[in-house]
């Protein structure tokens, strides 16, 4: 996932509005995040049900995997690219993107109420989880610790899908495909040119129902 570093234009007034965490994946500013059992925070994607009851707030800045991140958990937060309708609540969306479109797959969770067109008051409600399928992902060879710029092959083990989407985290990553969403992407190759950690996950769209699955559990690779 490519991220653009955009900071909140209204810094929090009180420190109790913020908590400092460590990112478990690349997280863009303004993303709704969840704190997982490993004590790291992730994009609270509606297609990953494990985050449904772990949503904690909104990222105030963009960070890469394993970097420190400030998460605003209460009060109002403002970003210049937001444009909310006052009559509608804001929900958690795909990749943790705030949206005013209420979802019908994965899980649905209200996270706030618009205060101005570019400002949101954080008010996280309990999530409602829909029954969905989670695909499998594997590394085709035993390469969990690799050198920088070394390609690692990932394979989605599932069939019966019309589309497939990959999610990649980590600094300076490069895949061997132009798009991470498509029809012939059961296998991809990824390399990172910076020492550190990266992750890869996948989801599929059912060829019969047209519904996207949950995201798979991510696989982590360490570059040395």
Buried (B, 14 or more C-beta within 10 A) or exposed (E): BEBEEBEBEBEBEEEEBBBEBBBBBBBBBBBBBBBBEEEBBBBBBBBBBBBBEBBBBBBBBBBBBBBEBBBBBBBBBBBEEBEBEEEEBBBBBBBBBBBBEEBEBBBBBBBBBBBEEBBBBBEBBEBEEBEBEBBEBEBEEEBEEBEEEBBBBBBBEBEEBEBBBBBBBBBBBEBEBEEBEEEEBBEBEBBBEBEBBBBBBBBBBBEEEEBBBBBBBBBBBEBE
